[in-house]
Structure formats: structure tokens, C-alpha cells
Amino acid sequence: MAAIAITRLELSSAELRQRAVRFGDPDVARRLLALALVLEGRSREDAARSCGMDRQTLRDWVHRYNAQGVAGLRDRKAPGAKPKLSAEQEAEVASWVRSGPDLAEDGVVRWRRCDLARKIERRFGVVLAERSVGGLLRRLGFRRLSVRPQHPQQDGEALEAHKKNFAALVAGALPDTARGKPLELWWQDEARVGQQGTLTRVWAAKGSRPRAPRDQRHSWAYLFGAVCPSRGAAAALVLPKANAAAMTLHMAEISGQVSDGHHAVLILDGAGWHQPGDKLVVPENISLLHLPPYCPELNPVENIWQFLRQNHLSHRVFDSYAAIVEACCEAWNALAQAPEIIRSIASRSWAAVNV
């Protein structure tokens, strides 16, 4: 077979060698060196052998170089099989996943790959294996995730309005005596920690069912926690009950953590023991701002509890109430000594106000 001449001559053999030295892809570098050898007068067989290829392969790369230059020497990704669903059909499948199944129509309360495969066949007449449906979902940006509980009485508009108008709500919570003072935003919540502990996900062999200890007794304590994301500060108490008297003690602890000369706005839910009154004493350097009802996801301390349970308090058996208190103290103290973790978990872009 006659050799194909190199017709693209804007780069000399020396320049091709320089490109090969600087090129990050070793395969492209080998092809550049082979072309340089050909331009220097070496036989095609010698040039191909020197660069780890056969003569036919070098012939193919000469064709590509003549047509596209150095760019043509890159490996091309195989296009793969043509998708069985059009872009419009894939968009419709994505809308099914976002809205969830209709129990009356689809007969299921959550999508599985087999359910989507059946609906795709009914709707479009296209048969997809479950594995192909999984690949489609990943390509559309979906992943299999744990769901977060949502109260049926939650007002989505009130939740969004709270985030949108957060700066105005903070300003409205301030008394006249706090006007002009630098502000700190604190978030507060309580968690019950006890012998009926939590279990979290662990790494284990595929197909196995890992086991973890879980107590069957019922002693518990309440961990009152508050964080200031901007400072990475934290204040907590472990108490036997959750009531106004316990909340008053926690308020005093938070008050002592507020920077001198600052005023704190404490954001918290609407629990009965969080309401101002005769039994709840609010320090002078703290003002309360309550979250909308049934919207715990607005409170970043919920994520603090998740972090503590996953990393300190789960998979444990507590022999006594004192052991529960000690575990809570150790977990919170470890968190308090890591302000960067507090900032990363509790910071919210919509909660940024000029403090």
C-alpha cells in the first residue's frame, strides 16, 4: 500500500518534537514524534515501530493530521448508542421524578426504577431495562437520597417569606435600647438524647446487613444548644427537662457568651417554653425571633444535631442518666472547639444581615 504523504507542513519536524515534549497526553505525544520521524526521512515502518504502533495505525494518524492538524491526533470518545428517548421525553420523565408518583394512577408511593420503566413503556412505547433507567436518572441529575420529614400543615409561602424578609424580621425584633448596637445572630434548639439512641449509615460489605447496638431502656436528657455562625461560637446546657425554667437557664448561658457591647437576636421555634412570659426570663442583651410553625428546616441547629448524632452520639449504649449527660457534654465540647465546623454547618446565605 502506498504511503500517504504529510501534506500539512506548517509545523516542521523540530516543532512537532517540541509540541510532543509539552503535550500532556502521552498518546498524542507518541503520534507527534512518529510524524516528526516521517518528516525527517525515516521509513514509515521504522517511525511506527519507534513510537509503539504499526504502519497501518500511523497511516490513519497521517490522514487525521492532514485533515485536522494536531487536534486530530487526540483520541475521540465513542458516541455510544443513540438514546431511546428524545430530549423532550427525557424532560417529561424528569418532571415525573420531581413531582413524585400519583398513587391512584401509578399505584406506588415512591418511584423505583421498575415503576419508571413501566410508565415509560406505557407513555412512549419504549422498553428500557432497570439499569438503563438508573443511568437515565443519573444523567438527568437525580440521586437516591434519604427524605426529610415535612409536617402536613407546613406553609410553604410562610417559609419562603421568612427567608426573603429575614433582615426586616430581625430589625423588627430589636427593642429601642438595642438600636445602633452591633448584632449577633444566634440559633437555638433542643435535642433529646437517651438510651433509645439513633442509628446512622455505616460502610459495610455490599449485600450485608450490618448490626449496631441499640438500648431498649428509656432514660434521656435534653441537650439545649445554640450557635452563632458568624463567630463559630456555641452555648449549651444538658438538662433533665424541657420547660420554661430550663430555657431560662439556657438563655442565661447564651447571654454570657454574647460579645461585650453586642445585642443578640435569638432565632428559635415556637415551642411553649420559648414564649415570653412570667416563667421565661429573657436577658436584656437578647431578643427573640420565632420561626414560622412547622418549619424546622429553617433552623440550622437541626443540622448540628444531625452532625452530633452521626459522629458522637449514635451506636452507643448508655448505662445511666449520668452517662447520657457525660456523652452530651463531650459531644458538644468537641463541637465548640471546632468553630469552622459550626460555620460550615450553620451558615445560611439567606440569613446574612448587616450586623
Stockholm file with secondary structure:
# STOCKHOLM 1.0

chainA/1-355         MAAIAITRLELSSAELRQRAVRFGDPDVARRLLALALVLEGRSREDAARSCGMDRQTLRDWVHRYNAQGVAGLRDRKAPGAKPKLSAEQEAEVASWVRSGPDLAEDGVVRWRRCDLARKIERRFGVVLAERSVGGLLRRLGFRRLSVRPQHPQQDGEALEAHKKNFAALVAGALPDTARGKPLELWWQDEARVGQQGTLTRVWAAKGSRPRAPRDQRHSWAYLFGAVCPSRGAAAALVLPKANAAAMTLHMAEISGQVSDGHHAVLILDGAGWHQPGDKLVVPENISLLHLPPYCPELNPVENIWQFLRQNHLSHRVFDSYAAIVEACCEAWNALAQAPEIIRSIASRSWAAVNV
#=GR chainA/1-355 SS CCCCCCCCCSSCHHHHHHHHHHCSCHHHHHHHHHHHHHHTTCCHHHHHHHTTCCHHHHHHHHHHHHHHGGGGGSCCCCCCSCCSSCHHHHHHHHHHHHHCCCHHHHSCSSCCHHHHHHHHHHHHCCCCCHHHHHHHHHHTTCCCCCCCCCCTTCCHHHHHHHHHTHHHHHHHHCCGGGTTSCEEEEEEEEEEEESSCCCCCCCCCTTCCCCCCCCCCCCEEEEEEEEETTTTEEEEEEESCCSHHHHHHHHHHHHHHSCTTCEEEEEECCCGGGSCSSSCCCCTTEEEEECCTTCGGGCTHHHHHHHHIIIIISSCCCSSHHHHHHHHHHHHHHHHTCHHHHHHHHCCGGGCCCC
#=GC SS_cons         CCCCCCCCCSSCHHHHHHHHHHCSCHHHHHHHHHHHHHHTTCCHHHHHHHTTCCHHHHHHHHHHHHHHGGGGGSCCCCCCSCCSSCHHHHHHHHHHHHHCCCHHHHSCSSCCHHHHHHHHHHHHCCCCCHHHHHHHHHHTTCCCCCCCCCCTTCCHHHHHHHHHTHHHHHHHHCCGGGTTSCEEEEEEEEEEEESSCCCCCCCCCTTCCCCCCCCCCCCEEEEEEEEETTTTEEEEEEESCCSHHHHHHHHHHHHHHSCTTCEEEEEECCCGGGSCSSSCCCCTTEEEEECCTTCGGGCTHHHHHHHHIIIIISSCCCSSHHHHHHHHHHHHHHHHTCHHHHHHHHCCGGGCCCC
//
